[in-house]
Amino acid sequence: GDSVTQMEGPVTLSEEAFLTINCTYTATGYPSLFWYVQYPGEGLQLLLKATKADDKGSNKGFEATYRKETTSFHLEKGSVQVSDSAVYFCALVSGSARQLTFGSGTQLTVLP
Amino acid sequence: NAGVTQTPKFQVLKTGQSMTLQCAQDMNHEYMSWYRQDPGMGLRLIHYSVGAGITDQGEVPNGYNVSRSTTEDFPLRLLSAAPSQTSVYFCASSTNGRLQYEKLFFGSGTQLSVL
């Protein structure tokens, strides 16, 4: 079945540091890939997505590129802020499936 | 525009009790779903619905019932609560369930403890 593997957390960075959160996947066919973010006490929000190989999703300074050859969708940001502290989830949907398959989430804490 | 509204935010139950978690959306979305979030396991789908009168099971449906009598509401029922159902529950909706292209809108969650 489909699965998503995320780098283990928690991750702690200083403000303005470079962020990478690794995500790899196993899926049949050509899935769509997503990053969702969960701020403290809130539900998940879509951060960015990519629906085909080599697509780059971007939003709020975050980027991720759909790499079919390495089955990866790593999240990056060049300069993190304290307000980026949250839990980040990588997820996928295969074809016409009616559910997202989520990774286990990575807790990010950014210190001033 | 309220989006997806879940009630209650917190609930404590004793083993064997029943309860209903409420979910309502005001975006006229056809697709609604329930996930549970457990530490180290991400989110797992419990049940989903693609329209009024239509429901289907997700990855972890045992111990839960759902119904969809209106487009707006999608309640989740625990018939006889067990400690294994201690979790955070999220309701999520999308326009028509074409999840490879649409985003999911999540409620703020219900934290449930079963003693």
Interface residues (C-beta under 8 A of the other chain):
Chain A: V4 P31 S32 F34 Y36 G41 E42 G43 L44 Q45 L46 K49 T51 F89 A91 V93 S94 G95 S96 A97 R98 Q99 L100 F102 G103 S104 G105
Chain B: V4 Y31 S33 G40 M41 G42 L43 R44 L45 Y48 V50 D56 G58 E59 F90 A92 G97 R98 L99 Q100 Y101 K103 L104 F106 G107 S108 G109
